[in-house]
Amino acid sequence: MKYISTRGQVPAVSFLTAVEQGLAPDGGLYLPETLPDISTHLKRWEPLSYAELCAEFFAIFATDLERSVLNNLVGDAYTRFEHPEIAPLRHLSKDKAVLELFHGPTLAFKDFALQLLGNLYAQQIERTGRPISVLGATSGDTGAAAIHGLLGKAGVRTFILYPDGRVSPLQERQMTCTGAEDVFPLAIKGSFDDAQAALKTVFGDAAFAREVGLSAVNSINLARILAQSVYYIYAWFRLDPRMREEAVFVVPTGNFGNVLAGWLAAQMGLPIAGFRVATNQNDILHRLFQTGEYVVDAVAPSLAPSMDIQVASNFERFLYYMESGDSAKVRSVMEAFKSGGRFTFENFEKGNFSSTRTADAEIPEIIKRVYQDYNYVVDPHTACGFQETSDNAPVVVLATAHPAKFPDTIHTALGIEPRHASLEALKSVPIVKHHVQPTPQSIKAFMRAHQA
């Protein structure tokens, strides 16, 4: 299988090349040339373990990777999860379930993709003999998951941009307390969107990318999206058969990657009834699905910091499909949005998407209500998925992070402070971070100065 850029100005590449490059050279995002039909595989896949299912799914896409190698990479990726089911589905009532995606090493859903991506990068270095510099930007959880997916991998230097003071204290400690000499947490003044914009410009410098062996861990990397598609399939198998084709998956999201992964699985033949995009007060995606207008606004720091985003990178992939693969239209829309911060879609078709918005003041109240109704503690991001809506369809809410990562908000809501041993251990470790300006020039200068 080959992979094409959403902007259509570079040749198709193999899976391993798409993973290695992350962002396509024309600034677009990679997608499969054609989406496969997985519906014929579902019956055979249903009894598989999580790792077995992931290997079967990736075998369709990673056609340039030996199957035995793929099996080993996938099998190893899911050995560091605490729960034997990896992604357990917890039923709260007959029509409401929670897909727990926080049992990985950093207690967030990003571990599902980044444990595997770290292994893919290690295999790449072994295959080519070339070291790499991984650059990412995070609004909270991606950075920690990326760092912990790459720790101990020979030939990898990891640089993670994050907005200083705008992630939770424990999220920051997961990035800055590793003690690893090849990990560089880069604190910037500004928002995640500022970091992401600078990152994309750095990736657009082909000469610099070759100089430092640049690779991406953000959800611009297609391997991350595909890895996240797997847990939708896994969860669908564990639903009561009467719920399978009626259930709406409710997805807390800021960068659109988490919900896009499920939508792609549905486009490939997984019969999911619909998706609800659950935003916090930074609601660009909610406004899009309500009005057809994609309009950037100022980022307002919130109790759900991982969703404090106003420019959803993965929207470009969805746009490509909305425009029936018209790369010229994609380029036009993205250029208009980049220059003016706004684009209005004519005859916008939102398909099987709905959306909600949760203001900061509502989050503690929702946490309290969920606890009272179900004796279940949710983190602030997952709380956005429990925003009341008018439809009566059964729902699966994606629980994106462990509540212990946000003890202050949980304590405000419930009067208790959830804990996790891995987080408690970080509290006595010194923080080591580096301050850089959120400009391509500053980032490249820092990376050049910290090569092996």
N, C-alpha and C positions, 0 to 999 in steps of 0.2 A: 504494500500500500504506500502511496505517495502523499505528501502533504503540501498544501498550497497556502499562499499568503492571502489574507483578507483583502489586501490592496492590489494583488494581481500583477505585480511588476518584477517578480523574480521567478526563476524556474522552480518547479516542484522538487521536493527533497525527500529523503528517506526519514523514517521515524527517528533514528539515532541522530541524524543531522538536525532535525527539528528540535530535539531535546537539547542538543549541544548549543545551538544558536539561541534558543529561547524566543527572542524577538526576531522576526524576519528582517533581512537587510533593507527592505523598502519601508520599514516602520510598521508593517502589518503584523497580524497574529496568525500563527499556523492553525490550519484545520485539515482534517482528512479530505482528500480529493472527492471522495464520495462517502457518505455515511453507510455503514453496513447494516444489514437486517439481522438483529439478534433474536428475533421472536422464535425462530426455529431451534434455538439453543436452550430456551428457558426450561423446558421440561428436564433436559439432561443436567442443567446447571443447578437446579433447585436443591439437591441434597448435599452440595459441596460445602466445605468449610470456607471461611472468608478468604484465606490465602489461595485456596484452590480456585475459587470463583474469580479472584483478581487475576490469576495467571491465565485462566481460560479467556477472560475478557481481553487482556493485553496481547494475547497471542494473535488476535485478529489485527491488531494495529502494529505491533513491533515485528513485522515480517522480516526485518534484517537482523534480528537477534535470535541466536540459537535457542530453541525451546528449553533445553536443559539449563542454559545460563539464565534465561528468564525465570524459570521455576525457582532457581536458587536465590535470585535477587528478590523476588516477591516473597518467598518463604521466609527469608531472613528479615524482611522489612516489618513483618507483623509478629515477631518474637518478643518485642519490647512493649507490648500492650498488656495492661493489667487484667483485663477481663477475658475469659476463655473464648467468648463469642466475638471479640474484637469490637463489634458494633452492635451491642444488644438492643433489642426493641422492647421497651418497657410499656406495658398497657396500663394506663391510668383509669380508663373506663371502657365501656363496650365500644365507644366510638372515638376514643382519643388515645393516642400512643405517642411515646417519645423515643426517638432514635438517639441513643446516647453515643456521642462521638468524642467523648473526652477521656477515654481510657488509655491514650497513648502517653509517650514520655513527657510531653509538655502540657498535657491535660486540655488539649484543644483539637478541633476537627482538622486543623492543618497537618497534624501528624500523619494522617492517612496517606496524603500525597508525598509529604516531604521525607518520610522514612524511606519510601521507595525511590524518590528522586535522588536522594543521597547515594543510594546503592547504584543507581544508573550512572551517576557521575563517577563513582569509584571504578565502575567497569569501563567507562569511557577512558579514564586516565590509564588504566591497565592496558587497554587496547591500543591507545595512540602513543603512550609515553609522554604526553604533554600535560603539565600541571595546569590548573585552571584557577581563575579568580571569580568567585561567585558574588554577584551584587544583587541585593534585594532591598525593598522598602517595605515597611510594616506599619500598620495602625495598631499593632499589639501582639497578636498571636503568631503571625507568619514568621516574624524574626526569630522567635524562640524555637519554633518548630524547624525552621531552616537550619539554624545553628546546631540543634541536637540531631538533625538528620545527617549533618556533615561532620560532626565531631569525630576525630580519630581517623578520618579518611586521608590517606597519604596523597600529597600533591594538591590539596585544596586550601585556599585562603578565602575566608568568608567575610564579606563587608555588608553590614545591614544598617540601612538608614531608618531612623525613627524620630517622630516629633517629640522633642524633649518636654517632659512634663505633661504629656497628653496620652500616655499609656498608664495602666495601673502599676503601682509600685512592684507588685510581684511579677507582672509581665516584664518589667524592666530588669528585675533581678535574674529572671530566666535567661536573658540575653547577656547581661553584664557580669555575671558571677561564675562563669565557666572555668576561669583560670587558664584557658587555652591561649597559646601564643599566636595561633593562626586565625583567631576570631576577633573581628574589629566592629563592635557596636558603635555606630556613628550617630550621635545626637544632633539634631538640627533645630533651629528656631523656625517655627512654622507648623504646617499641617502635613498629614500624610500625602495629600495631593501635591504639595510643593516637592516632597521627596520623590514621588512617583514621576512627576514631570521632568525633574532633573535626571532621574534614572533613565527614562526613555531617550533623552538627548544623549546621554553617555553611550547607550547601546547603539545609537545612530552613528557614532564615530567608528567606522569600520577599522581604521588604522589602529586606534587605541584598543579596540576589541581584540585584534590579533596580537597586539603587543603584550597584553596581560592575560590572554586566554579567557576572555569574558564569557560568563554563563549566567543564566537567570534562574532565580527560584520563585519569583512572584508568579501569580496565576496567569501571567502572560505566557508561561511555559505550558504547552499543551499537555505534557505528561501529568501535570497537576490536575487539570480538569478531568482527564480520563480516569485517573486514580480515584477521584471523588465520585465519578459516575457509579463506581462499583458498589458503594454503600446504599445507593438507591435500589439497585437490583437486589442486594442482600436483604434489605428491609422489606421490599415488596414480597419476597418469598415467605417472610415470617408473619405477614398479615393473614388474618382469617380470610379464607377464600371469598366470603361475601363482601369483604372490604376492599379487595385488591383493585377492582376497577372503578371504585367509587371514591377512594381516599384521595384527599388533597394533601400534598406535602407542603408544609409551612416552613419557610426557610429564612431565618435571620441573615441578612446579607447587606453589605455595603458596596462591595466591588463586583457583584453580580456573578462571580465565578462559582460560588457554591450552588446557586440555583441553576446556572447554565449547565452544570454537570448533570443535574437531574433531567433538565429539559432535553439535553442531547440524548440521554438514555431513552427518553420517551420517543424522540425522533427516530431512534434505531429500532423501535418496536416494543419497548416496555410499556404495557398499557396502564399509564398513570392518568388519572382523571384531570388533574390540574395542579398548579403551583401557586402558592401565595407568598409574595415577596414581603417580608416583614422588615421594615426599616425603623431606625430610631428617628430622632428629630432632624437628622441630616438625610432628608427624604427625597433626593433627586429621583430615585427609582420609583417611589410611590407616586410622585407627581407625574412622571412619565406615563405610568400605567393608568392614571386617572385622567390625564388631559392630552396625551400624545405630544407633550412638549418636553424636550430634554434640555433643562436650563440649570446651569451651575449657579450655586449660591455660596455664601460664606460658610465655612465649616464651623459649627458650634460644638465645642467640647462637651461630652456627655458622659453619663454613667455607663454607657455601652461603647467604650472607646474604639473597639475594633471595627465599628461601623461608622466612625467619624470620617466619612469619605463623601466627596461631591463629584468626583470624576471616576466613574466605574469602568475600569480598564476593559473588562470582559464584555462590556456592552457591544464592542466592535464586532465580536464574533456573532452575537445575536443579530446585530444589524446586517451582517453579511447574508444570513438566512432570510431575514425580513425582506431584503432587497433581491431575493432569488439569485444570489451569487453574482450580482452586478458589482464588480470591484471598483469600477469607475464611480458608481454612486456612493460606495463606501468611502472612497477617497474624498469625494465632494462633501459628504456629510461631516466627516471627521475634520476636514479643513475648516468648514464653516463653524463647527463647534469650537475648534481650537482658537480661531480668531475672534469669535464673538461670544462664546460661552452659552450659545443657545441654538437649538434646531427644533423646528416644528414639523412633525410628520403629517402629511396629508393622508386622510383616510387610514389613520393608525389602527391596525388590527392587533389587539392584545392577546388574541387566541385564548389559551386556557390559563392565562395569568390573571391573578387578582393581587391586591396589595393592601397593606396597612401601614400606618405611621404611629409611633409611640413616642410621646413627649417624655422628657426626663422626669417630670413630676409623677408620671403614671407608672414608671418602672417599679419603685418600691411597693406600690399598691398591688401591682400584678403579682410580684413575688409573694406577697402576703396572701393574696387570694388563691394562688396555685397551692401554696402550703396548706391553707385551710381546707381546700377542696379535695386535695389528693395526698396530703402528707408528703409532699415532694418539693425539694428545694431546687430552684432554677437560678442560673446566673443572669446578669442583666441583659445579655444579648438574647438568650433563650426566652426571657420574659417577653421580649417584643413579639415572639411567635405566639404568645398566648393572648394577644390583644383580641378583644371580642369582635366577632364579625357576624353578619346576618345570615350566612348560609348554614345549612344543617348537615353538610356532608361530613363523613368521618375524616379525621385529620391525623397526620403524622407530623409532629413538631420536631425539627432537628435541634437537639441540644448541643450547642456548639462549643461550650467550655465548661469546665468544672467550676462550681460556685466558689470553691476555696480560693480561686484567683482574684475574687472581688469581695473580700471579707467586710469591708466598710459598708458597702451597699447592702449586703445580706444582713449585717448587724442592724442597720437602720430599719430594714423592713421587718425582721423577725426577732431581733434581740439575741441572736445566736451568731457565733463566728465559725463557719465551716473551716476545717483544716485538712491539709494533706501533707504527708511526711516529706515528700520531695520539696514542697514549698517551704516548710518549716526549716529545712536544712539550709536553705539559701539565706535566711535572715541574718546569719552571723558571718556571711562571706563578703569581703570588700567588693564594692562596685567598681568596675573598670570600664570607662567609656571615653570616647573621643568626640570632640566638638568640631563640626565642619559646617560651612555655609551650604545651603541647599542649592548650589550652583554646579553645573557640570564641571567647571574649571576646578573648583575646590575638591570635588569628589575624585576627579582623575588625578590631581596632584597628590592627594592622600594615598590613593591606591598605588601610584608609582613609587611613593616613598616607603611603602610597606610590602613590597614584593620580596620573595625569598632571596 
